[in-house]
Amino acid sequence: MQMQNVYVVDPYNMGSNAQMQPVIIPPQAQIPGVAMPVVASPIGPQFAGIQYAYVQDPLVELDNCNGVIIRQQAEIAELLTGCEMANRYHVFGDTPQGMKYLFKCNERSGWCERNCCPSNIREFNMDIMHVTNNGIQNMTKKFANAFKPFKCPCFCCNRPEIFVNVGDQSTPIGKVKHIFTLCDPEFEIFEANGNLKYFVHADCCQCGLLCANNFCGKLSPANFNIISAGSNNIVGSISKMPAQSYSEMITDADSYRVSFPQGASAYDKLLLIALGLLIDYQYFETDGGNTNQNRGGYHYGYRYRFGY
């Protein structure tokens, strides 16, 4: 079987001049007699005609990734109605064969939860789906879920956290917890057995955090360091990227680049993706679709850190 060229847009270049880049799909990843489907992209006009690589096993595919880019889909309906819509995210993986579209993440929550509760305390389920070969109309299949319970924090009590389940397992593979601090944002990542695996820290004096949803903040990055709990060394990072398109400038949609620690398992990487989603809700998500509120910014999260 011959190698097949599949052309995708490089997510590292998401501007209006984004170019199609070839990705070589090896024979073992191709399906005899099945053509790679071409669909209208839900991510934006610059992704029109993108071809999705078939993911046979999402955890194996994730295990081969050095990092991912999480791109939130802009919800224009939020601007038109002023109502907060369910969030949708697209995850691109940096694999040895090039960038691949890996997962689609869809929020499940009630209208009152989204529009009556601040984004950093509300409850939601996030369905994580991988690309299948079931044709254009049915290209994704749920394989994991991230659940964030309702949490109204007061100082060190009742801290926000998110749990990740894979398949039909009733026991989570781990959880991410937003811990109490006076200034710098910090998170902890726990394995299923309760052992602390990673510690995540960010400097609070970043324009991307302090001015999260105004013009300056939208054009500024915000960096979070992933630190090994065993060695206290920085082993990876999560970065909120500067706005990549006009739609990100006028909505609360953001993009995140996650660089995985060397030796991280597929479960560890899935937890780090969940952390990227939690960071978005804690610091960069606005309420009611109004970016002028800046209620997803650091000073807003600061209020709820202390419970007032």
MOGI-V623521 format. One record per residue. N is the residue number from 1. NEAR is the number of other C-alpha atoms within 10 Angstrom. Layout:
<<N & NEAR> <N & NEAR>>
This chain:
<<1 & 8> <2 & 8> <3 & 12> <4 & 15> <5 & 13> <6 & 18> <7 & 19> <8 & 22> <9 & 22> <10 & 19> <11 & 24> <12 & 13> <13 & 11> <14 & 18> <15 & 13> <16 & 13> <17 & 8> <18 & 14> <19 & 16> <20 & 15> <21 & 14> <22 & 16> <23 & 21> <24 & 15> <25 & 17> <26 & 13> <27 & 12> <28 & 9> <29 & 13> <30 & 19> <31 & 12> <32 & 9> <33 & 6> <34 & 10> <35 & 10> <36 & 18> <37 & 16> <38 & 14> <39 & 16> <40 & 13> <41 & 14> <42 & 12> <43 & 16> <44 & 14> <45 & 10> <46 & 17> <47 & 21> <48 & 15> <49 & 16> <50 & 20> <51 & 20> <52 & 21> <53 & 23> <54 & 22> <55 & 21> <56 & 15> <57 & 13> <58 & 19> <59 & 18> <60 & 12> <61 & 16> <62 & 22> <63 & 19> <64 & 16> <65 & 22> <66 & 18> <67 & 24> <68 & 26> <69 & 27> <70 & 25> <71 & 25> <72 & 22> <73 & 20> <74 & 24> <75 & 19> <76 & 16> <77 & 13> <78 & 19> <79 & 17> <80 & 10> <81 & 12> <82 & 15> <83 & 16> <84 & 23> <85 & 20> <86 & 16> <87 & 20> <88 & 19> <89 & 22> <90 & 20> <91 & 24> <92 & 22> <93 & 23> <94 & 23> <95 & 17> <96 & 12> <97 & 14> <98 & 16> <99 & 24> <100 & 27> <101 & 23> <102 & 25> <103 & 24> <104 & 22> <105 & 24> <106 & 18> <107 & 18> <108 & 15> <109 & 16> <110 & 14> <111 & 13> <112 & 10> <113 & 16> <114 & 22> <115 & 17> <116 & 13> <117 & 16> <118 & 22> <119 & 25> <120 & 28> <121 & 22> <122 & 22> <123 & 20> <124 & 20> <125 & 18> <126 & 24> <127 & 19> <128 & 26> <129 & 21> <130 & 22> <131 & 21> <132 & 19> <133 & 19> <134 & 13> <135 & 14> <136 & 13> <137 & 7> <138 & 10> <139 & 16> <140 & 19> <141 & 16> <142 & 16> <143 & 17> <144 & 19> <145 & 22> <146 & 26> <147 & 20> <148 & 22> <149 & 15> <150 & 18> <151 & 15> <152 & 18> <153 & 19> <154 & 15> <155 & 17> <156 & 13> <157 & 14> <158 & 15> <159 & 18> <160 & 24> <161 & 21> <162 & 25> <163 & 22> <164 & 24> <165 & 22> <166 & 18> <167 & 9> <168 & 9> <169 & 10> <170 & 8> <171 & 11> <172 & 17> <173 & 19> <174 & 22> <175 & 24> <176 & 25> <177 & 18> <178 & 22> <179 & 18> <180 & 20> <181 & 14> <182 & 10> <183 & 13> <184 & 13> <185 & 23> <186 & 20> <187 & 22> <188 & 20> <189 & 25> <190 & 20> <191 & 17> <192 & 15> <193 & 9> <194 & 11> <195 & 11> <196 & 17> <197 & 16> <198 & 26> <199 & 21> <200 & 24> <201 & 19> <202 & 20> <203 & 14> <204 & 18> <205 & 12> <206 & 16> <207 & 16> <208 & 27> <209 & 25> <210 & 19> <211 & 20> <212 & 30> <213 & 31> <214 & 18> <215 & 14> <216 & 14> <217 & 21> <218 & 27> <219 & 18> <220 & 18> <221 & 20> <222 & 22> <223 & 20> <224 & 22> <225 & 20> <226 & 27> <227 & 20> <228 & 17> <229 & 17> <230 & 10> <231 & 9> <232 & 11> <233 & 12> <234 & 16> <235 & 17> <236 & 18> <237 & 20> <238 & 26> <239 & 20> <240 & 26> <241 & 21> <242 & 19> <243 & 22> <244 & 20> <245 & 16> <246 & 11> <247 & 16> <248 & 21> <249 & 20> <250 & 19> <251 & 23> <252 & 30> <253 & 27> <254 & 25> <255 & 24> <256 & 24> <257 & 22> <258 & 24> <259 & 21> <260 & 21> <261 & 20> <262 & 9> <263 & 10> <264 & 15> <265 & 16> <266 & 17> <267 & 19> <268 & 21> <269 & 22> <270 & 23> <271 & 24> <272 & 27> <273 & 23> <274 & 24> <275 & 26> <276 & 22> <277 & 20> <278 & 24> <279 & 21> <280 & 23> <281 & 21> <282 & 26> <283 & 25> <284 & 30> <285 & 28> <286 & 27> <287 & 26> <288 & 21> <289 & 23> <290 & 21> <291 & 23> <292 & 14> <293 & 14> <294 & 21> <295 & 23> <296 & 25> <297 & 24> <298 & 25> <299 & 17> <300 & 20> <301 & 21> <302 & 18> <303 & 13> <304 & 18> <305 & 25> <306 & 15> <307 & 14> <308 & 9>>
